[in-house]
Amino acid sequence: MTVWMLFKSVGNIGFLKYLHHNDTKRLSWQQCKENAA
């Protein structure tokens, strides 16, 4: 049970990092578009 919870927490952290990486990529893309406009 403890190992499963640890695995779940690690997976959630990786998922959050993945989402955060996508958000920063999208924000930088929007900034590039605004700068080009």
PLY file of the C-alpha trace (Angstrom):
ply
format ascii 1.0
element vertex 37
property float x
property float y
property float z
element edge 36
property int vertex1
property int vertex2
end_header
0.00 0.00 0.00
2.75 2.44 0.96
4.73 1.60 -2.17
1.59 2.11 -4.27
0.96 5.54 -2.72
4.60 6.48 -3.27
4.37 5.37 -6.90
1.16 7.37 -7.33
2.72 10.51 -5.84
5.77 10.19 -8.10
3.50 9.73 -11.11
1.46 12.80 -10.14
4.64 14.88 -9.80
5.80 13.76 -13.24
2.37 14.53 -14.67
2.36 18.01 -13.11
5.85 18.68 -14.46
4.66 17.56 -17.91
1.65 19.89 -17.73
3.81 22.76 -16.49
6.26 22.19 -19.36
3.40 22.32 -21.87
2.05 25.52 -20.27
5.43 27.28 -20.46
5.82 26.17 -24.09
2.35 27.50 -24.94
2.98 30.79 -23.11
6.30 31.33 -24.89
4.57 30.57 -28.22
1.89 33.18 -27.46
4.57 35.72 -26.55
6.37 35.03 -29.84
3.14 35.59 -31.76
2.46 38.86 -29.90
6.02 40.05 -30.50
5.77 39.25 -34.20
2.42 41.03 -34.52
0 1
1 2
2 3
3 4
4 5
5 6
6 7
7 8
8 9
9 10
10 11
11 12
12 13
13 14
14 15
15 16
16 17
17 18
18 19
19 20
20 21
21 22
22 23
23 24
24 25
25 26
26 27
27 28
28 29
29 30
30 31
31 32
32 33
33 34
34 35
35 36
